[in-house]
Amino acid sequence: MERQAERRGVTWRRRIVKERYLWLMALPGIVYFLIYKYVPMLGIVIAFQKYIPSKGFLGSEWVGLDNFSRIFDSPEIGRYFMNTVIISFYQIVFAFTVPILIAILLNELKFAFFKKIVQTFLYLPHFLSWVVVAGIFYLLFQSDGQVNHLLVDWGLQPINILSNEHNFRAMLVLQVIWKESGWGTIIYLAALTGIDPELYEAARMDGAGRLRQIYHVTLPGIRSTIIILFILRLGTVLDVGFEQVYLMLNASVSEVGEVLDTYVYRMGVVNGNFSFTTAVGLLKGLVGMILIVAANRLARSFGEKGVY
């Protein structure tokens, strides 16, 4: 056993020396995840405490699962949970599928110069912060905004989007589609380059048109990529974007717009209830992990590789 362990140690040292430049390139990412992802996980302990900042982790009282019991006893959590699930469901149905459609359409373009121009314009919104996006929407759609001015000039009635709870969720999804769809196409376009062109040629020789080629060649060629990204998306099903929702939220739409992330911010950061909100965050993480494991097993049962 000792010899085997020693041999393994020597093998690992040799691999690190051999791949030292790759490890050096990966070092910034490793440090980032250690500092901002793994080290903060030590704070999970306060979910089982009545945490008081002045007493710290060691001096705060242990309460076991009391904070988790409060989650299920809270009358507000159910509404915020349903709002989160509904918005996330809309994002999966629409915002997740739009990049696939865009990638397929871009792949069908034959003029490379025009294709690059379209890609550039689609990518640009990704580099705008949510603060800028929220500002643009407020300027355009507020009661005295540019859109309502145009509608009045055309003899139409002004519309109320920002304060209308019936349109709020749709507006959030449209913002995500506009901002992130172009950037999301990058992975699918990369996957499309791996499809053998001879498959399209064979499909054309069999009389398949454009739509048939997309259905029988393109979609099967990127199916594994779609499944992997879908599994990863399920892991964040209870995360719908704190910044976006918080910036667009107002009193008129709080019934349908308040989500778990904004609730955690309000209860934890504003009201100082750190233990309770940490328990909510931990429960969200557990739900995401369960969904990833379940979706991955389902994908592997159908012959796909899955995430792991």
Buried (B, 14 or more C-beta within 10 A) or exposed (E): EEEEEEEEEEEEEEEEEEEEEEEEEEEEEEEEEEEEEEEEEEBEBBBBBBBBEEEEEEEBEEBEEBBBEBBEEBEEBEBBBEBBBBBBBBBBEBBBBBBBEBBBEBBEEEEEEEBEEBBEEBBEBBEBEBEEBBEBBEEBBBEEBEBBEEEEEEEEEEBBBBBBEEBBBBBBBBBBBBBBBBBBBBBBBEBBEEBEEEBBEEBBEEEBEEEEBBEBBBEEBBEBBBBBBBBBBBBBBBBBBBEBBBBBBEEBBBEBBBBBBBBBBBBBEEEEBBBBBBBBBBBBBEBBEEBBBEBBEEBBEEEBEBBE
